[in-house]
Amino acid sequence: MTPPEPTTTSPPPPEPRPTADVRLAAEAWESLFRAQVTLMRRFQADDIWHDLTMREYDVLFTLSRAPQGELRLRDLNEGMLIAQSSLSRMVERLEARGLVARSVPADDARGTLVRLTPEGARRQRETGLAHVRTIAEYVAPGLAADELEQLRDLLDRLRLAQAEIPDRPSS
């Protein structure tokens, strides 16, 4: 008599992640939105911007994080809540002030590259240091360090998940 063949059992499939109900998702969004509005109002009232608007600073900040300090205009527009035509006009104003420079990419004569100038990089660093201090002043007292890490991770996960969710068809 031969011994029975060993049986292998595969682990059970992972449990599907529960989907938050509609009310909880709406409440979480409302809390996130209201917190953002409250903080943005405080940031706008800060005396750190000098002759920059927060949106102009956002352009300088985004470019400071880009490879070689430059992005195509359409890529710059990706992370901003502003129409591309408005962004184009803002970039023209920043260029006139010597903070950014525009050029045509070698591979696309219809595109526009936007890069920080040395003065734009200096202004971004100067304003950024002051802004980081005000962020810490307004955000850190409300949450412990581990909670800030958790919030950052959750918000990153929420942002990245959007790429996996299909767009709703236009009506």
QUIUR-V934037 format. One record per backbone hydrogen bond with DSSP energy under -0.5 kcal/mol. NH is the residue of the N-H (numbers start at 1). CO is the residue of the C=O. E is the energy in kcal/mol with one decimal. If there is no record, write none. Layout:
nh=NH co=CO e=E
nh=NH co=CO e=E
This chain:
nh=9 co=7 e=-0.5
nh=10 co=8 e=-0.5
nh=25 co=21 e=-2.4
nh=26 co=22 e=-2.4
nh=27 co=23 e=-2.7
nh=28 co=24 e=-2.6
nh=29 co=25 e=-2.4
nh=30 co=26 e=-2.5
nh=31 co=27 e=-2.3
nh=32 co=28 e=-2.5
nh=33 co=29 e=-3.1
nh=34 co=30 e=-2.7
nh=35 co=31 e=-2.3
nh=36 co=32 e=-2.3
nh=37 co=33 e=-2.6
nh=38 co=34 e=-2.5
nh=39 co=35 e=-2.5
nh=40 co=36 e=-2.9
nh=41 co=37 e=-2.2
nh=42 co=38 e=-1.6
nh=43 co=39 e=-2.8
nh=44 co=40 e=-2.8
nh=45 co=41 e=-1.5
nh=46 co=42 e=-0.7
nh=46 co=43 e=-1.0
nh=48 co=46 e=-0.8
nh=49 co=46 e=-0.6
nh=52 co=49 e=-2.4
nh=57 co=53 e=-2.5
nh=58 co=54 e=-2.3
nh=59 co=55 e=-1.8
nh=60 co=56 e=-2.1
nh=61 co=57 e=-3.2
nh=62 co=58 e=-2.8
nh=63 co=59 e=-2.4
nh=64 co=60 e=-2.0
nh=65 co=61 e=-1.1
nh=65 co=62 e=-0.7
nh=66 co=63 e=-1.0
nh=69 co=66 e=-2.3
nh=70 co=67 e=-1.7
nh=71 co=114 e=-2.4
nh=73 co=112 e=-2.7
nh=76 co=72 e=-2.5
nh=77 co=73 e=-2.0
nh=78 co=74 e=-0.7
nh=78 co=75 e=-0.5
nh=79 co=75 e=-0.6
nh=79 co=76 e=-0.5
nh=80 co=77 e=-1.4
nh=82 co=80 e=-1.3
nh=87 co=83 e=-2.4
nh=88 co=84 e=-2.6
nh=89 co=85 e=-1.8
nh=90 co=86 e=-2.2
nh=91 co=87 e=-2.8
nh=92 co=88 e=-2.0
nh=93 co=89 e=-2.1
nh=94 co=90 e=-2.6
nh=95 co=91 e=-2.5
nh=96 co=92 e=-2.3
nh=97 co=93 e=-1.3
nh=98 co=95 e=-1.7
nh=99 co=94 e=-2.6
nh=100 co=94 e=-0.8
nh=101 co=115 e=-2.5
nh=103 co=113 e=-2.0
nh=105 co=103 e=-0.5
nh=108 co=105 e=-1.2
nh=111 co=108 e=-1.6
nh=113 co=103 e=-3.5
nh=114 co=71 e=-3.1
nh=115 co=101 e=-2.4
nh=116 co=69 e=-2.0
nh=117 co=99 e=-2.0
nh=121 co=117 e=-2.7
nh=122 co=118 e=-2.3
nh=123 co=119 e=-2.6
nh=124 co=120 e=-2.3
nh=125 co=121 e=-2.4
nh=126 co=122 e=-2.6
nh=127 co=123 e=-2.7
nh=128 co=124 e=-2.9
nh=129 co=125 e=-2.3
nh=130 co=126 e=-1.3
nh=131 co=127 e=-2.6
nh=132 co=128 e=-2.8
nh=133 co=129 e=-1.5
nh=134 co=130 e=-1.8
nh=135 co=131 e=-2.6
nh=136 co=132 e=-2.4
nh=137 co=133 e=-2.1
nh=138 co=134 e=-2.2
nh=139 co=135 e=-2.9
nh=140 co=135 e=-0.5
nh=140 co=136 e=-1.1
nh=141 co=136 e=-0.5
nh=142 co=139 e=-1.2
nh=143 co=139 e=-0.7
nh=143 co=140 e=-0.9
nh=148 co=144 e=-2.4
nh=149 co=145 e=-2.2
nh=150 co=146 e=-2.1
nh=151 co=147 e=-2.9
nh=152 co=148 e=-2.7
nh=153 co=149 e=-2.6
nh=154 co=150 e=-2.8
nh=155 co=151 e=-2.7
nh=156 co=152 e=-2.4
nh=157 co=153 e=-2.3
nh=158 co=154 e=-2.4
nh=159 co=155 e=-2.5
nh=160 co=156 e=-2.8
nh=161 co=157 e=-2.0
nh=162 co=158 e=-0.7
nh=162 co=159 e=-0.9
nh=163 co=160 e=-1.1
nh=164 co=161 e=-1.3
nh=165 co=161 e=-0.7
nh=165 co=162 e=-0.7
nh=166 co=164 e=-0.6
